[in-house]
Amino acid sequence: MFPLPEVVLFPGRPLPLHIFEFRYRILMNTILESDRRFGVLMWDPVQGQPAAVGCCAEIIHFQRLPDDRMKVLTLGQQRFRVLEYVREKPYRVGLVEWIEDQPSQKDLKEISTSVEQLLRDVVHLSAKLTDQKIELPEDLPDLPLELSYWVAGNLYGVASEQQALLEMQDTAARLEREAEILTSTRNHLAARTVLKDAFN
């Protein structure tokens, strides 16, 4: 297990890491000799312990640096819940169960279309505010589940909100919560754009 402060990994999302702590260098060397996969958990500063739900990361690429440090590029795979820890030293080893979203009763296509439109609005307004060219990636996921992970993985600076989204097991509920966050962001940006236009 690799606990990280303020970092929540989602399936399909990249996570670059710089490994310098001795125990995690041991962890990486062990992983590289096996299946290259390990668990990433958000460290909860309030509770003083890692979150119970995390995401499995697979090492896609690594580079050894002087003094045994490493740069590692990982990709999120599948979510899990920690059932118990079987070892604490030199790093945590836990027993986990995989978790999946439940089949949804709602029309996911409709919700994901509105989330995508909100994303486009937010990107457009951000570009206008900063006078920069900002665009959504060409390969934005089409499938509702993957889109929900993509949006959640790109909500910067709100790790506790990301953790709540990671723990949800309902794609519709995750997309609906993301729509709320994006709507609030869009409204905030729209108000700032109006102010900017008024003073220019």
N, C-alpha and C positions, 0 to 999 in steps of 0.2 A: 504493500500500500504506500502511496505517495501523497501525503496531505499537503495542500498548497493554500496559503492564505489568499482570499479574494479571487480564487480561480475555480470556475465550474466548467467542466468539459462535457460536451454533448456528442452523441454519435454523429460521425461524418464530419466533425470539425477538427481542424489541425490545432496542435498545441506544441509550440517550440519550447524547449527547456534547456537551461544551462545548469549542468550538474557539477557542483563543486563540493558539497558536504560529503565527508568521508563515508557515512553510512549509506548515502544514496549512490555514491560511486560503486560501493559493493553491490547494492541492489541492481544497478544497471548492468554491471558485469555478469551478475547471475542471470538476469533476464536475457541478455544477448546470447547466453549459452543454451537457453531453452526456446520458448515460443515467442519471445519479444513482446510479451503482453504483461501489463501491470495495472493496478487500480489507482485512479486519481480521485481524491476526495477533497472537498473544500474544507479547510480548517476553520472551525467556528470559534472566533475569538471570545464570544460571549460565553459559550459553554466550556471553552478551553479543551475542546476535543474535535476530532474530525466528524463531518456529517455522516449520517447512516447510509445515505444513498450516494453513489458515485458512478463513474463511467470507466470502463476498461479502455486503456490506451495501448495502441500497438506502435512499436518503433518502426518508422518507415525509413529513416536515414539517421546516421550518427557520424560524428567526427570527433576523434580524440584530440585533445589539446595538451600542451605541455602540463606537467605536474598532475597528470591523470584526470584533469577536468574533462568534461565532455559537452558537446552541443548535440542535442537530440531533437529530431522532429518526429512527433507522434501524431496519430490520427485516432479520434474517438471511435470506439466500436459499439459496445453494448452496455446498457445500464445494469447496475447491480445494487443489492442491499446487503450490508454487512450483517451477518447473523451473530458472529462472535470473533474475537481476536484469539489466535492460538499462540501468537508470539509477539513480543514487544521490541526485542533487541536483536540485532542492531537496527532493524527497521520492522514496522508492523506487518504481520502476516495474518490474514483473516479468512474466515470461511464465509462465502457469499452465495446468494441466490440471484439468478438473472431475473430482471423484471422487464415486462413488455406493456405496451398500451393495450387496454381492453378494446374489443370491437366497438365502434361507435354507432349509435342510433341516429345521429344527426347527419345532415348533408355537409360533408367535409369540404366538398368542392366549393360550395357557396362561401363558407367561412374563409377558406384559404384564398379565394379570389379577392375578398374584401381586405384581408391582411396584406396581400400583395399590392393592392391599390394604395393602402395606407403607407406602405413602405416607399412606394414611388413618390407619394406626396411629401413624405418626410425628407427623402433624398433631394427632391426638387427644391424644397424650401431651404434646406441646409446649404445647397449650392448657391441659391440666390443670396442668402444672408452672408456667406463667406466669400462671395465672388469667385468661387472655384468651380471647376468642372468635377462634379461627383456623379458617378453612375453606379447603378446596381450591376453586379456581375452578370455576364451572359448566361452562366450556368446556374442561375437561381433555381433551386429544386422545384419540380412540378408537383410532386406528391405531397399531400397535406402533412403527413408525419415528418418527412424530411424538411419541409418548409418550416414546420414548427420548431425543429431543432436548429435550423439555420438562423431564424430570427432570435431565438433564445440565446444562441451562442454569440450573437452580435450586439446584445444589450450590454454595452460597456458601463462599468462603474456601479452596477447594482447586483453584486454577487448574491445577496440574500434572496432577491427576486428571481435570479437565475436558478438558485438552488430549489426554490419552490416549483419552478417550471420543470426542472429535471425530475423532481419527485412525483409530479402528476402522472397518472396512468390512463389519461383520457385525452386523446389528440384534440377533440373539439374544445374541451375546457382549456387546454394549453393555448390553442389558437385564439380563443375568445379573450383570454387574459392578455395575450400579446396585442390583440386589436385594441383593448382598453389602453394599454401602455402607449401604443403608437398613436392613438387618437389624441391622448393627452399631450404627447410630444408634438404632434402636428399642430394642435391648437396653440401651444406655447410658441412654436416657430412662426406660425402665421401671424400671431400678435406682434412678435418682434419684427417681422418683415414689414408689417403695416407701419410700425414706428420708424423703421429705417427709411421706407419710402417717403414718409411724411417729412423727414428731416433732410432728405437729399434733394 
